[in-house]
């Protein structure tokens, strides 16, 4: 019988002491304090790996409350004996090619087609997947290793998109396909995993409905229901089997080219909150996860992720845990850093075409924990981001005006065709990408220094006396650079120079209007 047991085989990609390496499930948890981080070129794989490890840790260590969490944190490692006993008990359920219960899969399915194994990789062109940056061909499927296959099986269960016919019913979304997934990043893998171990009991983060078990502990596999299957609890959700998958190892079992793939469990149409996602209240749909946008980098909305004052939004439960950690740190009841990092991963889909993936994005933001418990600081960050948005709007309007001067300089009221022509040219000249890219370089400095730039105390504390003027000046220079990059790319004809001069006056006027409050600082 072919065997590839994930408890002992090396398949989890990590960085340790600056070097790339791979570890087994047991090794990665035992050596977690020495490992810098889990890393895969696909952030979707990285997220899926963390969720598997968290399911194992929650099953063994809880924590049922904050006091238990603090004990785990202060131990600086997990019980090697507890992990070893657990893996001995469930060793038979972690074989990728087991004849009766292959890990995260089903047995071979009747009347199901074979697909190239790369159908399981969302970031690779195959079948209906959008071509993001790879051009593999279905008719000539590449072989992948068993380690890679294990990672893709895990990722498919978390990130498969709902679209198209299948059996026993149409494909439905996996748990992570909608919304941005936040992950707190510590100074090593132990810290990272523990910082994301939200309080786990019968009520949190998802209420138990019956016995809550990870999928490998279930003797009877749940059957798909067209109207959605119940979520038994958090462990059930972390190991949700959204697809029926069957792998076909090649001779020697060292590589794979083909798999079967069908719909399996459908999420229920009820309100539940993934502890790694932020939510907003929609008038018609209720609470919906905050989604990634193709045209907007995540840091531009970072204040929304951090705040709690707006009742129409919910920040992630992971951030709520970090806020409690900050309170404990300030009270000197635990030793922790005053700042970590926040990893955010998500997909952007085309408007009106939910199955058409435009891109996935991975951003890391610095996160001084003070942002999670000080609304005055969040308000100061919002003020800084509003300044960037307002100047960005002035920049965009100035380029639109330049396009109008080039397309219809003498026309007061544009007809429909002229409007379309002006907008088309403005989109072509758009300076938004270099503008936001330049500010993105400075954003980490803004977040870090703003948290330290405070005056006053108690309720009268104020942030940003030095940092906000610095940021406004930085934003102004970024807008000027972006505007100049557009005008410098145009020819030097008299007509072009006249239009550029008029647009420049409009740009300077708008820029000065936004920056006026900072001009004396």
Helices and strands as residue ranges (DSSP letters): E 12-16, E 19-23, H 25-30, E 37-38, H 43-61, H 66-75, H 80-89, G 91-93, E 115-116, G 117-120, G 138-140, E 144-145, H 146-159, E 181-185, H 189-195, G 215-217, H 234-238, E 243-249, E 255-263, E 279-282, E 286-289, G 298-301, H 302-306, E 313-314, H 317-330, E 339-350, E 353-368, G 369-372, H 375-407, H 416-429, H 432-452, E 454-455, G 458-460, E 462-463, H 467-487, H 494-515, G 516-518
